[in-house]
Amino acid sequence: MRILRRLLKYTLVLLVAALGAAAALLWGSLARLDGERAAAVQQPVRIERDALGTATLSAHSRRDLTFALGYVHGQERFFQMDLLRRSAAGELAELVGAAALPLDRRHRVHRFRSRAHTALAGLAPEQREQMALYAQGVNAGLDDLRVRPWEYLLLGAAPAPWQAEDSALVMFAMFFDLNGDGANKRELNLARLKAAVPEALYRFLVQPGSRWDAPLRGEALAAAPLPTAQEFDLRQGRGSGGGDGRQYALLPPEQDPLPGSNNFAVAGALTADGAALVADDMHLTLRVPNIWYRARLRYPDPRDASREVDLNGVTLPGTPAFLAGSNGHIAWGYTNSYGDWLDWVRVQRDPQDPARYRTPQGWEPLQRHVETLRVKGGADETLTVEETRWGPLLASDTDGTPLALAWTAHQPRAVNLNLLQLETVHSAAEALALAPRMGMPVQNFVVGDSAGHIGWTLTGNALPRREGYDPSLPADWSEPGRGWNGWTEAEDFPQILDPPQARLWTANARVADAPWLALVGDGGYDLGARQQQIRDGLLAHERFTPADLLAIQLDDRALFLAPWHELLSATLAPNSEPELAEFKRLSASWSGRASVEAVDYLLVREFRRRVIAAALAPFEAAVKSRFADFELPSAQTYEAPVWALLQARPPHLLDPRHGDWNALLLSAARDAAKDLATAGPLAQASWGRRNQARIRHPLSRALPDFLAGYLDMPAQALPGDSFMPRVQGPDFGASERFAIAPGREAASFLMMPGGQSGHPLSPFHGAGHEDWVRGRPTPLLPGAAVHELRLVKRE
C-alpha cells in the first residue's frame, strides 16, 4: 500500500507538472498586448486594443502601418493565414498529413505558388514594397511570440516564415472560395444535361430567371415554355426516378445550398444628415477565429499630410489591405457577383503527336509540370499537370475531348494591391472609377459617400471580352476569333451612380440585363427572392437610419415559401390519412418566418425540398443513365421550372411512378413527415433545433469534446435561412454585418461572429460573438483602449 500511495503521489505530481507545462506553452503563444517592442519601423507605431480586441494602429506613414499590420496579424492570426496560403497552393498535407491530399491534388493543378511568383513580379514597385513590408511584419510578429502559435504545438510542427508571395496566395484562396473551388462543375454538368435531353427541356430546366428577379437594371426574365409531349414525354418510359425517388435528390439531406452576401445603400436624400448609408454582410463559411480581423488604421494622408486617413472596418489576415468599411469619406462593401469567370476549352490533340494541340496559330506543344506533394508522416507523391495556353487540362467533354480550364484567377492581372488606393478616395464617383482596376475576384461593389452619393459597379481587373462561343458550354478556341479576346477596360465596366430611386441592392442574383448581362455571364446566380426582399424593404421606407438597415439585414421572413405553404395546405386539406394528421395540423398556420421556434417553417421547407427533388428526379435519372457522375447544375434551385410544372401539371412531364401530380405532392408530404418524426415528436421539430450553430476552430475536431468546447463557439439555435436577407446555416452566414454612414462613424455598427482571436486563453476569443447571434449592433468605432503596445525603431 505504501508503494501504491507513493506511485499515486508521483503520478499526480507528474500530471500537475504536465498540465502546468501545457498551460505555460499556451500562455506563451498569446499575442503581446502591452509594452514596447523594437521593430523595423521608421517612427513609433501605437497599437491599441479595446475590450473586443479591435486593433487601432496609429502610424506616421502607410509604410510603417503596413509593417505593424503584418506584425499584429502574425501574432494573432498566423495559423489561419498559413491554412489559407497552403490551401491555395495545394500544400496542406505537408502540415497536417495525408488527410489533406485530396484537396491538395485539386488545388495544386492550378499551380498557384508559381502564379503568385509571376503576379508579384508584375506588380508596380510600390506594391511589391508593400507586400515585402507586410511579410517582414508578419515574421517579426511571429518571432516575437514567446512560444510558437499553439496550433503548431498540437500538430508537432514549426511554422514556415511568411513570404511576400504568400499574400498573393491568400488572394487566390479567396478565388477558390468565391468561384466554386475552381472546378467549374456547373458547366460540365450543363454540357451533360444538354447532350442527354432535348433542347426544349434543357432550356426549360436551366432557365436563367424567375418571377423573383429584382435586378438593379431591367426586369424579370420571361419564363421558358414547357416542353411539349412531342419534344419530351416521360410516359414513353424515359427517365423514371425509380425506387423512392431520393437516390436522385437535388438537395443534401440536411441543408439547402446557401449562397450568400447582401449589400445595399441609400442616398443622402433619404437620411437625416445627408450622408449616404451603406450596409454589407458577406456570407461565408464561419470559423473560429473569424476570417476577418477588426481594425482601425490611422496614418497621414499621402496626398495631404495635414489630413489623416482613418479607416474603420475589417482587414483580411494574410494581406496588407483594408478590405471593407469606411475611410470617413466613403463606405463600401461587396457581394459575390456569381458571374461566369471560368470556361472550358475543347483541346484538339495532334493525332500524330499527342504532346501537341491545335491553336489559332497552328500546333503548339503542351507544357508539362511535375508537382511534388509533400505529406507529413507519409510518402510524397508527384502530380503531372499538362497545360495549354488557355489553362490546365482538367476534365473531358461529353464526347471524351480533353478540356482545359480558362479561369480569370490564372491571369497575373487578377492580383494587385490597387485596393490600397481606395483608402484615400473621397467620393463615390472616384471609388467607382477605381473598383474595376482592383485585383480581386469579381464582386458587386456598392459605395456611398458623406455627400450622399451612392454607386454600384464590379471590382476585378480581369473581366474577359468573350467572342464567338457560348460561354455556358465547352467550346473550341482553336479557330481564330473564338475565346477570350483581351480584357474589358475599366471605363467599359457596368456602373450605376446616383440611381433615380436613391437606393441600390445586390444579393448574388442577377443585377442587370443586356448588354451588361452578356459581359458578366451567369456563373450560377442565386434565386432572386433574397434580392427582391431587400429591394422591397428599401422601397417601403422614405427615411433611413443604420437601425433601419439592420432590420433589413435581420429580416428572416420566408416570403418565398408562402406559395409553398398554400400548396401544402391545398394538398392536405382533403387528406385524412392518420400518418399525415399531425403534419397537417402543425403546418396549417403560417408564421412566415425562419425563427428558432417555428415548426411550420421547417415543415413547409422540407415539403418544398422533397417536391423539387421528386419533380426533377426523372430528368436527372435520364442524364445519369448516360453520365453516371452527373449532378444537376445550379440553376436558382429550379424554383421556376418546378413551379411551372406544378401550375400546369402536364402528364407527359410527370414521373410515371406517380399516378398524378397530386400523388407526387402527397408522397413528398409523407416523406417529410416521416423523416422529421425520426428525430422526435413533430411538435418539437422547430427550425432552431435543425439550425444549430457549428462554428468551430479548424483543429477542434482533433480534440476531445470537453476540450473542443473551449475552442468552438456555443451550439446555439440561429434564426434565418436561404432566400431571405438573414442567410444562416449552422456554419455559414454573415461573416460580418455593418451599416455605415461615412463621416458619421459614431452612429454606425459592425458585428462579427467567432471573435477576434482563435486562442482559447485570449480575452478576445469569442468577443462580440453574442452580439452577432442576437443581432445587437456593436459600435463600429473601437471602445476605450484596454491595452497599448508600441513598436519603436530598432537601434
C-alpha positions in Angstrom: 0.0 0.0 0.0 2.9 2.3 0.8 4.3 1.7 -2.7 0.9 2.3 -4.3 0.4 5.6 -2.4 3.9 6.7 -3.4 3.2 5.8 -7.1 -0.1 7.7 -6.9 1.7 10.7 -5.4 4.3 10.7 -8.1 1.7 10.3 -10.8 -0.2 13.3 -9.5 2.9 15.4 -9.4 3.8 14.4 -12.9 0.2 15.2 -14.1 0.2 18.6 -12.4 3.7 19.3 -13.9 2.5 18.2 -17.4 -0.6 20.4 -17.1 1.5 23.3 -15.8 3.9 22.9 -18.8 1.0 22.8 -21.2 -0.5 25.9 -19.7 2.8 27.7 -19.8 3.1 26.8 -23.5 -0.4 28.0 -24.2 0.2 31.3 -22.3 3.5 31.7 -24.2 1.7 31.7 -27.5 -0.5 34.6 -26.7 0.0 37.8 -28.6 1.8 40.7 -26.9 -0.7 43.3 -25.9 1.2 45.8 -23.9 4.7 47.3 -23.6 7.3 48.4 -26.1 9.0 46.3 -28.8 11.8 47.2 -31.1 10.9 46.7 -34.8 11.8 47.6 -38.3 9.7 50.8 -38.3 10.9 54.3 -39.2 8.8 56.0 -36.5 6.9 54.7 -33.5 3.6 52.9 -34.1 0.9 52.7 -31.4 -1.2 49.5 -31.3 -4.3 49.8 -29.0 -6.9 47.2 -28.3 -10.4 47.6 -26.9 -12.4 45.0 -25.0 -13.4 43.3 -28.2 -9.8 43.1 -29.4 -10.3 45.7 -32.2 -6.8 46.8 -33.0 -6.3 50.5 -33.6 -3.0 51.1 -35.4 -1.7 54.7 -35.5 1.4 55.3 -37.6 3.3 58.1 -39.2 3.2 56.5 -42.7 1.5 53.8 -44.6 4.8 52.0 -44.8 5.1 51.7 -41.0 1.4 50.9 -40.8 1.8 48.0 -43.3 4.6 46.5 -41.2 2.6 46.9 -38.0 -0.5 45.3 -39.5 1.6 42.4 -40.6 3.0 42.2 -37.0 -0.5 42.1 -35.5 -1.8 39.5 -38.0 1.4 37.4 -37.4 0.9 37.5 -33.7 -2.9 36.7 -33.6 -3.8 35.0 -36.9 -0.7 33.2 -38.3 -2.2 29.7 -38.3 -5.3 31.0 -40.1 -3.1 32.7 -42.7 -1.0 29.6 -43.1 -4.0 27.5 -43.8 -5.1 29.9 -46.5 -1.8 30.0 -48.3 -1.3 26.3 -48.1 -4.9 25.6 -49.3 -4.4 27.8 -52.3 -1.0 26.3 -53.1 -2.1 22.7 -52.5 0.4 22.3 -49.7 -1.8 21.4 -46.7 -0.7 17.8 -46.5 2.8 18.9 -45.7 1.4 20.4 -42.4 -1.5 18.1 -41.4 -0.8 14.8 -43.2 -2.4 12.6 -45.9 -6.0 13.5 -45.0 -5.4 16.8 -46.9 -4.2 15.1 -50.1 -7.5 15.1 -52.0 -7.7 18.9 -51.5 -4.0 19.4 -52.4 -4.5 17.4 -55.6 -7.5 19.5 -56.7 -5.7 22.8 -55.9 -2.1 22.0 -57.0 -3.2 21.5 -60.6 -3.7 25.3 -60.7 0.0 25.9 -59.7 -0.8 29.0 -57.8 2.5 29.1 -56.0 4.2 29.6 -59.4 1.4 32.1 -60.4 2.0 34.0 -57.2 5.6 34.5 -58.2 4.6 35.8 -61.6 1.9 38.1 -60.2 4.2 39.5 -57.6 6.9 40.2 -60.2 4.3 42.1 -62.3 3.2 44.5 -59.6 4.2 48.1 -59.5 7.4 48.7 -57.4 5.4 50.4 -54.6 3.0 47.5 -54.4 5.9 45.0 -54.2 7.3 47.1 -51.4 4.0 46.9 -49.5 4.0 43.1 -49.9 7.6 42.8 -48.6 6.9 45.2 -45.7 3.9 43.2 -44.7 5.8 39.9 -44.8 8.5 41.4 -42.7 5.9 42.5 -40.2 4.3 39.1 -40.1 7.6 37.3 -39.4 8.5 39.9 -36.8 5.2 39.3 -35.0 5.6 35.5 -35.3 9.2 35.7 -34.0 8.2 38.0 -31.1 5.8 35.3 -29.6 7.3 33.7 -26.6 6.2 30.3 -27.9 5.1 29.4 -31.5 1.3 29.5 -32.1 -0.4 26.8 -30.1 -1.8 25.1 -33.2 1.7 24.1 -34.2 2.3 22.7 -30.7 -0.7 20.4 -31.2 0.5 19.4 -34.7 4.1 19.0 -33.7 5.2 21.3 -36.5 7.1 24.6 -36.9 5.5 27.5 -38.8 7.3 28.4 -42.0 8.2 32.1 -42.4 5.8 34.3 -44.4 6.9 35.3 -47.9 5.7 38.2 -49.9 4.2 35.8 -52.5 2.1 34.3 -49.8 -0.2 37.3 -49.7 -1.0 36.6 -53.4 -1.8 33.0 -52.3 -4.3 34.3 -49.8 -6.0 36.3 -52.6 -6.0 33.1 -54.7 -7.6 31.3 -51.7 -10.5 33.8 -52.0 -10.9 33.0 -55.7 -11.3 29.3 -54.7 -13.9 30.3 -52.1 -15.9 32.6 -54.4 -15.5 30.8 -57.8 -16.7 27.3 -56.9 -13.3 25.9 -55.8 -12.1 26.4 -59.4 -13.7 23.2 -60.5 -16.3 24.7 -62.9 -18.5 21.6 -62.3 -21.6 23.6 -63.2 -20.6 23.9 -66.9 -19.5 20.3 -67.1 -23.0 19.3 -65.9 -24.7 21.8 -68.2 -22.9 20.1 -71.1 -24.0 16.6 -69.9 -27.6 17.8 -69.5 -27.7 19.4 -72.9 -26.2 16.2 -74.5 -28.8 13.9 -72.9 -32.1 15.7 -73.2 -33.9 17.7 -76.0 -33.1 21.3 -76.4 -36.6 22.4 -75.2 -36.2 20.5 -72.0 -32.7 21.8 -71.4 -33.8 25.4 -71.8 -36.8 24.8 -69.6 -34.8 23.3 -66.7 -32.0 25.8 -66.6 -33.9 29.0 -67.4 -31.9 32.0 -66.2 -34.6 33.8 -64.2 -37.9 33.7 -62.4 -40.7 35.9 -61.0 -38.4 36.5 -58.1 -35.9 38.5 -60.1 -35.1 42.0 -58.8 -32.2 43.4 -60.8 -30.8 46.9 -60.5 -31.4 47.4 -64.2 -34.0 45.6 -66.3 -37.0 43.4 -65.4 -37.6 39.7 -64.6 -36.7 37.5 -67.5 -39.5 35.8 -69.4 -40.2 32.2 -68.4 -39.2 29.4 -70.7 -42.1 27.4 -72.2 -42.9 23.9 -71.1 -41.6 21.2 -73.5 -44.4 19.6 -75.5 -45.2 15.9 -75.4 -43.7 15.7 -78.9 -40.4 17.1 -77.5 -40.2 15.0 -74.4 -42.6 12.5 -72.9 -41.9 10.6 -69.7 -44.8 8.3 -70.4 -42.6 6.7 -73.1 -40.5 5.2 -70.4 -37.7 7.6 -70.3 -36.0 8.8 -67.1 -38.1 7.3 -64.2 -36.6 8.3 -60.9 -37.1 4.7 -59.6 -37.2 3.5 -56.0 -38.4 6.0 -53.6 -37.2 8.9 -55.7 -34.5 10.0 -53.3 -31.5 8.4 -54.9 -31.6 11.3 -57.3 -32.2 14.0 -54.6 -31.4 17.5 -55.8 -30.5 18.8 -52.3 -28.4 17.3 -49.5 -30.4 15.8 -46.7 -30.0 18.5 -44.1 -29.3 21.8 -45.6 -30.1 23.7 -48.8 -27.2 25.3 -50.6 -26.6 28.7 -49.1 -25.2 31.3 -51.5 -25.0 34.5 -49.6 -23.9 38.1 -49.2 -26.0 41.2 -49.2 -25.0 44.8 -49.8 -27.3 47.8 -50.3 -27.2 51.5 -49.9 -29.5 54.6 -49.6 -28.6 58.0 -50.8 -28.2 61.1 -48.5 -31.6 62.4 -49.8 -33.2 59.7 -47.6 -31.1 60.2 -44.4 -31.4 62.9 -41.7 -27.9 64.3 -42.1 -27.4 64.0 -45.9 -24.7 61.2 -45.7 -25.3 58.0 -47.6 -25.8 54.8 -45.7 -24.1 51.5 -46.8 -25.0 48.1 -45.5 -22.9 44.9 -46.1 -22.9 41.4 -44.8 -20.6 39.0 -46.7 -21.8 35.4 -46.2 -19.1 32.8 -46.0 -18.2 29.6 -44.1 -17.9 30.6 -40.4 -14.9 29.6 -38.4 -13.0 30.4 -35.2 -11.5 32.8 -35.4 -13.5 34.7 -38.0 -11.9 35.2 -41.4 -11.8 39.0 -41.0 -9.8 41.0 -38.5 -11.4 44.1 -37.0 -9.2 47.1 -37.2 -8.9 50.9 -37.2 -6.0 52.1 -39.2 -4.7 55.7 -38.9 -1.9 57.4 -40.8 -1.2 60.8 -42.6 -2.9 61.2 -45.9 -0.1 60.9 -48.5 -2.0 63.4 -50.7 -2.2 66.0 -47.9 -0.1 65.4 -44.8 -2.2 67.8 -42.8 -5.1 65.3 -43.0 -5.4 61.8 -41.6 -6.5 58.7 -43.2 -8.9 57.0 -40.7 -10.1 53.5 -41.7 -12.7 51.6 -39.7 -13.8 48.1 -40.7 -12.2 44.8 -41.5 -8.9 43.5 -42.9 -8.1 40.1 -44.3 -5.2 38.5 -42.4 -2.5 37.5 -44.9 -2.8 40.7 -46.9 -1.8 44.3 -46.2 -5.1 45.8 -47.5 -8.0 47.3 -45.6 -10.9 45.4 -47.2 -14.3 46.9 -46.3 -15.7 49.6 -44.1 -15.2 53.4 -44.1 -12.5 56.0 -44.5 -14.6 58.8 -43.2 -15.5 60.0 -46.7 -16.8 56.8 -48.3 -18.1 53.5 -47.1 -18.1 50.3 -49.2 -18.8 46.6 -49.2 -19.1 43.6 -51.5 -21.2 40.6 -52.6 -20.1 37.8 -54.8 -21.1 38.6 -58.4 -21.7 34.9 -59.4 -20.7 36.0 -62.9 -19.1 33.5 -65.3 -15.4 33.6 -64.7 -14.4 30.1 -65.8 -14.8 28.5 -69.2 -14.0 25.0 -70.6 -11.9 24.9 -73.8 -12.1 21.9 -76.0 -8.5 20.9 -76.8 -7.7 19.1 -80.1 -4.6 17.0 -79.7 -2.4 16.3 -82.8 -3.2 12.7 -83.9 0.4 12.3 -84.9 1.9 13.8 -81.7 -0.5 13.9 -78.7 2.0 16.2 -76.9 0.8 19.0 -79.3 -2.5 20.7 -79.6 -4.2 22.9 -82.1 -4.3 26.7 -81.6 -5.3 29.5 -84.0 -1.7 29.8 -85.0 -1.2 26.1 -85.5 0.1 23.2 -83.5 1.7 24.1 -80.1 3.4 21.8 -77.5 1.6 21.1 -74.2 3.5 22.4 -71.2 4.2 19.6 -68.6 4.8 20.4 -65.0 5.7 17.8 -62.4 4.5 18.9 -58.9 5.6 17.2 -55.7 3.0 16.9 -52.9 4.8 16.7 -49.6 3.0 14.6 -47.0 3.7 14.9 -43.3 4.2 11.4 -41.9 3.7 9.7 -45.3 5.2 9.2 -48.7 5.4 12.2 -51.0 3.6 11.9 -54.4 4.0 13.5 -57.7 1.4 15.1 -59.8 1.8 15.9 -63.6 0.0 18.9 -64.9 -0.5 19.3 -68.6 -1.1 22.9 -69.5 -2.3 24.8 -72.6 -2.1 28.5 -73.4 -5.7 28.7 -72.0 -5.2 26.7 -68.8 -4.5 23.2 -67.4 -6.2 20.1 -68.8 -8.6 19.1 -66.0 -11.7 17.3 -67.5 -13.3 15.7 -70.6 -16.3 16.8 -72.6 -19.2 14.5 -73.2 -17.5 13.0 -76.3 -14.2 12.5 -74.5 -12.4 15.6 -75.9 -9.9 16.9 -73.3 -11.0 20.2 -71.7 -8.7 23.0 -70.5 -9.9 25.3 -67.8 -9.7 29.1 -68.6 -10.0 30.9 -65.3 -9.6 34.6 -64.6 -7.7 33.7 -61.4 -4.9 32.2 -63.6 -4.1 35.6 -65.1 -1.3 37.7 -63.4 -3.5 40.8 -63.7 -6.1 39.2 -61.4 -3.9 40.1 -58.4 -2.8 43.6 -57.3 -2.9 46.0 -54.4 -4.9 48.7 -56.1 -7.4 48.3 -53.2 -5.0 50.4 -51.1 -5.8 53.4 -53.3 -9.4 53.2 -52.0 -8.2 54.3 -48.6 -7.7 57.9 -49.7 -10.7 58.2 -52.1 -13.2 60.9 -51.1 -16.3 60.3 -53.4 -18.4 57.5 -54.7 -17.6 58.6 -58.3 -13.8 58.2 -57.6 -14.4 54.8 -56.0 -16.5 53.6 -59.0 -13.6 54.6 -61.3 -11.1 52.7 -59.2 -13.0 49.5 -58.4 -12.6 47.9 -61.9 -8.8 48.2 -61.5 -8.7 46.4 -58.1 -7.2 42.9 -58.4 -9.6 40.5 -56.7 -12.4 38.1 -57.5 -15.1 40.0 -59.5 -17.5 41.3 -56.8 -20.6 43.6 -56.7 -19.2 46.8 -55.2 -21.6 49.2 -53.5 -20.3 52.5 -52.2 -21.7 55.7 -50.6 -20.1 58.9 -49.6 -20.5 61.6 -47.0 -22.1 64.0 -49.5 -24.9 61.5 -50.1 -24.0 59.9 -53.4 -24.2 56.1 -53.9 -23.0 53.8 -56.7 -22.6 50.3 -57.9 -20.1 48.6 -60.2 -17.9 45.5 -60.4 -14.5 45.0 -59.0 -11.8 42.9 -60.6 -9.0 43.6 -63.0 -9.7 40.6 -65.2 -13.1 40.8 -67.0 -12.6 38.9 -70.3 -14.0 40.0 -73.6 -15.7 36.9 -75.0 -16.2 36.3 -78.7 -17.6 33.6 -80.9 -18.9 31.0 -78.5 -21.5 30.1 -75.9 -19.6 30.6 -72.5 -22.0 28.3 -70.6 -20.7 25.3 -72.5 -17.3 23.9 -73.6 -16.1 25.4 -76.8 -13.3 25.1 -79.3 -11.0 28.1 -79.2 -8.6 26.9 -81.9 -10.5 28.8 -84.6 -9.5 32.5 -85.0 -11.9 34.9 -83.3 -13.1 32.5 -80.6 -12.4 32.7 -76.9 -11.2 35.5 -74.6 -10.1 38.4 -76.8 -8.4 40.8 -74.3 -9.8 42.4 -71.2 -12.6 44.9 -70.6 -11.4 48.4 -69.9 -12.3 50.0 -66.6 -14.4 52.7 -68.3 -16.5 49.9 -70.0 -17.4 48.2 -66.8 -21.2 48.4 -65.9 -21.8 51.2 -63.5 -24.7 53.0 -61.7 -24.2 56.3 -59.9 -27.0 58.1 -58.1 -29.9 55.9 -59.3 -33.3 57.8 -59.5 -34.8 55.6 -56.8 -31.9 56.7 -54.4 -31.4 53.0 -53.5 -29.1 50.2 -54.5 -29.2 46.5 -53.7 -27.4 43.2 -54.6 -27.6 39.7 -53.2 -25.8 37.3 -55.5 -28.6 37.3 -58.0 -28.7 38.8 -61.5 -28.2 42.6 -61.3 -28.6 43.7 -64.9 -29.9 42.9 -68.3 -28.3 43.1 -71.7 -25.7 44.2 -72.7 -24.2 44.1 -69.2 -25.5 40.6 -68.7 -23.6 39.3 -71.7 -20.4 40.9 -70.3 -20.8 39.3 -66.9 -22.5 36.0 -67.8 -24.2 33.6 -65.5 -22.0 31.6 -63.1 -24.9 30.2 -61.1 -26.9 33.1 -59.8 -28.9 32.7 -56.7 -32.7 32.8 -56.7 -33.7 36.5 -56.7 -36.0 36.1 -53.7 -33.5 37.5 -51.2 -32.6 40.4 -53.5 -36.3 41.1 -54.1 -37.0 41.1 -50.4 -34.1 43.6 -49.8 -35.3 45.8 -52.6 -38.9 45.8 -51.3 -37.7 46.5 -47.8 -35.8 49.6 -49.1 -38.7 50.8 -51.1 -41.1 50.5 -48.1 -39.3 53.4 -46.4 -38.6 57.0 -47.3 -36.2 57.8 -44.4 -33.4 55.6 -43.1 -31.0 55.2 -40.1 -28.5 52.5 -39.5 -31.1 50.7 -37.4 -33.4 50.6 -40.4 -30.8 48.9 -42.5 -30.1 46.4 -39.6 -33.7 45.5 -39.6 -33.5 44.5 -43.3 -30.3 42.5 -42.7 -32.0 40.6 -39.9 -35.2 40.0 -41.9 -36.0 36.3 -41.6 -39.4 36.4 -43.2 -39.8 33.4 -45.6 -41.8 35.3 -48.3 -40.6 32.9 -51.0 -42.2 30.0 -49.0 -45.7 31.5 -48.7 -46.8 30.0 -52.1 -45.5 26.6 -51.0 -47.4 26.8 -47.7 -50.6 27.5 -49.7 -49.7 24.5 -52.0 -49.2 22.2 -48.9 -52.4 23.3 -47.3 -54.3 22.7 -50.5 -52.7 19.3 -50.9 -53.5 18.2 -47.3 -57.0 19.8 -47.0 -58.9 16.8 -48.4 -56.5 14.2 -46.9 -57.5 12.2 -43.8 -54.5 9.8 -43.6 -53.5 9.3 -39.9 -49.8 9.4 -40.8 -50.3 13.0 -42.1 -52.7 14.3 -39.4 -50.0 15.9 -37.2 -48.1 17.2 -40.1 -51.4 18.8 -41.4 -52.3 20.3 -38.0 -48.8 21.8 -37.4 -48.5 23.2 -40.9 -52.0 24.7 -41.1 -51.0 28.0 -39.6 -48.2 30.0 -41.1 -45.9 32.3 -39.1 -43.9 33.0 -42.2 -40.6 33.3 -40.5 -37.4 31.2 -40.1 -37.5 31.8 -36.4 -35.9 29.4 -34.0 -39.2 28.4 -32.5 -41.0 27.9 -35.9 -42.3 24.4 -36.5 -44.4 25.4 -39.5 -41.4 26.9 -41.3 -39.4 23.6 -41.1 -42.4 21.5 -42.3 -43.1 23.7 -45.3 -39.4 23.9 -46.1 -39.0 20.2 -46.1 -42.1 19.7 -48.2 -40.7 22.1 -50.8 -37.4 20.4 -50.8 -38.9 17.0 -51.5 -41.3 18.2 -54.1 -38.5 19.8 -56.1 -36.4 16.6 -55.8 -39.3 14.4 -56.9 -40.3 16.6 -59.8 -36.7 16.7 -61.1 -35.8 13.0 -60.4 -36.8 11.6 -63.8 -34.8 14.3 -65.7 -31.8 13.7 -63.5 -32.1 10.0 -64.0 -32.3 10.4 -67.7 -28.9 12.1 -67.7 -27.3 9.8 -65.2 -28.1 6.9 -67.4 -25.5 8.3 -69.8 -23.2 10.1 -67.4 -23.0 8.3 -64.0 -21.4 11.2 -62.1 -23.8 13.8 -63.4 -25.2 16.3 -60.8 -28.0 18.8 -61.5 -26.2 22.1 -62.2 -27.1 25.0 -60.0 -30.0 27.0 -61.6 -31.6 29.1 -58.9 -32.8 25.9 -57.1 -35.0 25.1 -60.1 -37.8 27.2 -58.5 -39.1 28.5 -61.8 -39.4 25.2 -63.8 -40.8 23.2 -60.9 -43.4 25.8 -60.0 -44.4 25.9 -63.7 -44.8 22.2 -63.6 -47.0 22.4 -60.5 -49.2 25.0 -62.0 -49.6 23.3 -65.4 -49.3 19.7 -64.1 -48.5 18.2 -67.6 -48.9 14.4 -67.6 -46.0 14.0 -70.0 -43.6 15.6 -67.6 -44.6 13.6 -64.5 -42.5 10.8 -63.2 -44.5 7.6 -64.1 -44.1 6.3 -60.6 -46.8 8.8 -59.5 -50.4 8.4 -60.7 -50.8 12.2 -61.0 -49.2 15.4 -59.7 -51.3 15.4 -56.5 -49.9 11.9 -55.8 -46.4 13.3 -56.1 -47.2 16.1 -53.7 -48.7 13.7 -51.1 -45.7 11.5 -51.4 -43.4 14.4 -50.7 -45.5 15.4 -47.6 -45.4 11.8 -46.3 -41.6 11.7 -46.8 -41.2 15.0 -45.0 -43.4 13.9 -42.1 -41.7 10.5 -41.8 -38.1 11.9 -41.8 -38.8 14.7 -39.4 -40.5 12.4 -37.0 -37.4 10.2 -36.7 -35.8 13.0 -34.6 -38.8 13.1 -32.1 -42.3 14.4 -32.0 -43.2 16.7 -34.9 -44.5 19.3 -32.4 -40.9 19.7 -31.3 -39.4 19.9 -34.8 -38.6 23.6 -34.5 -36.3 25.3 -37.0 -33.9 26.2 -34.2 -33.4 22.5 -33.4 -32.3 22.0 -37.0 -30.4 25.2 -37.4 -27.8 24.9 -34.6 -24.6 26.8 -34.8 -21.5 24.7 -35.6 -18.8 27.5 -35.7 -15.6 25.6 -35.0 -11.9 26.0 -34.9 -10.2 24.0 -37.7 -8.4 21.8 -35.2 -11.2 21.3 -32.6 -12.3 18.1 -34.4 -9.0 16.5 -33.4 -9.6 17.2 -29.7 -11.9 15.5 -27.1 -15.3 17.2 -26.9 -14.6 18.7 -23.4 -11.5 20.5 -24.9 -13.1 21.4 -28.2 -15.7 23.3 -26.3 -13.1 25.8 -25.2 -12.2 26.5 -28.9 -15.6 26.5 -30.6 -18.5 28.9 -30.3 -21.6 27.6 -28.5 -24.1 25.4 -30.3 -26.9 28.0 -30.3 -30.2 28.0 -32.3 -30.0 30.5 -35.1 -32.8 32.2 -37.0 -32.6 32.7 -40.7 -32.0 30.5 -43.8 -31.7 30.6 -47.6 -33.7 33.0 -49.8 -34.1 35.7 -47.1 -31.8 38.5 -46.1 -30.7 36.8 -42.9 -29.0 33.9 -44.6 -27.9 31.5 -41.9 -26.8 27.9 -41.7 -25.0 26.0 -38.9 -21.6 27.1 -40.2 -22.5 29.6 -42.9 -23.7 33.1 -42.6 -22.8 36.7 -42.3 -19.0 36.8 -41.7 -19.5 40.5 -40.8 -22.6 42.7 -40.7 -22.4 46.5 -40.8 -24.2 49.6 -41.7 -22.1 52.7 -42.0 -22.8 56.4 -42.7 -19.4 57.8 -43.9 -18.4 60.7 -41.8 -20.9 59.6 -39.1 -18.9 56.5 -37.9 -20.0 57.0 -34.3 -23.6 56.2 -35.3 -22.6 53.1 -37.3 -22.2 49.5 -36.4 -20.1 46.4 -37.2 -20.9 42.9 -35.9 -18.7 39.9 -36.3 -19.0 36.2 -35.4 -16.4 33.9 -33.9 -14.4 36.6 -32.1 -11.2 38.4 -32.9 -8.8 35.7 -31.7 -8.7 31.9 -32.1 -6.6 31.5 -29.0 -8.7 29.9 -26.2 -6.9 31.9 -23.5 -7.1 35.3 -25.3 -9.5 37.8 -23.8 -10.7 38.3 -27.3 -11.7 34.7 -28.0 -15.4 34.9 -28.9 -15.5 38.6 -28.0 -18.5 40.2 -29.8 -19.9 36.9 -31.0 -23.0 37.1 -28.8 -23.9 40.5 -30.3 -23.8 38.8 -33.7 -26.0 35.9 -32.6 -28.6 38.2 -31.0 -28.5 40.9 -33.7 -27.3 43.6 -31.3 -25.4 46.3 -33.1 -21.8 46.5 -32.0 -20.4 50.0 -32.5 -18.2 50.4 -35.5 -15.7 52.6 -33.7 -13.4 50.9 -31.1 -14.2 51.4 -27.4 -11.8 52.6 -24.8 -8.3 51.2 -25.1 -7.6 48.5 -22.5 -4.2 47.6 -24.0 -1.4 49.5 -25.7 1.7 48.2 -27.4 4.3 50.4 -29.1 6.6 49.4 -31.9 9.7 51.6 -31.9 12.6 51.8 -34.3 15.3 49.3 -33.7 18.6 51.0 -33.0 
